[in-house]
Amino acid sequence: MKHLDEMGAQLNKIGRCALVGMLAGMLVGQAVAQGAPAATPQAPAQQATSASASNVQTPAANPAPSASVATTQASALPDAPAAPTESASASMPADMKAMFDDASQESQNLRSAPTTTKKGVQRPGMLVMGIAGVPLIILGAMILSLNVGPKEAGARDGLGAAFLAPGAAMSGLGFYFAFHKKNQ
């Protein structure tokens, strides 16, 4: 049981690391998509030193940023979009207006009379559903016509009805709506 608990704890840690990694990746992806410079990780406030590596002490904190760094970071931001200087004209030139009027008159003349409704298949998908129901009806009828003993009669009736009823519903609705005129 102890081994199972340790394994669960390790999986929990792996899950947390994966979540943090995904969130960091999404933040970097968003920054790249927006065109902003990618965030760089900040150095920790205190750096750990090891006595065995060297006897030289490292600084305890990062030096304060200078004014030139602040101005460089401020200039890296993109400029705000400028307001549009031109506005669209509401009036149309006379020759262009005449062209549009001629085109609209011709398009009205080219329109045909309303078409009559077709008398064939209105919904082909419903026709396919009606055809697919026929084999289910046949299978259900074959199961219901089997000669079995009195103990298996209930199973036969249930199985036969399970195929016959949906097949009949599919065929009836499918053929009806395949040839029924659509409401307009």
Buried (B, 14 or more C-beta within 10 A) or exposed (E): EEEEEEEEEEEEEEEEEEEEEEEEEEEEEEEEEEEEEEEEEEEEEEEEEEEEEEEEEEEEEEEEEEEEEEEEEEEEEEEEEEEEEEEEEEEEEEEEEEEEEEEEEEEEEEEEEEEEEEEEEBBEEBBEBBBEBBEBBEBBBEBBEEEEEEEEEEEBEEBBEBBBEBBBBBBEBBBEBBBEEEEE
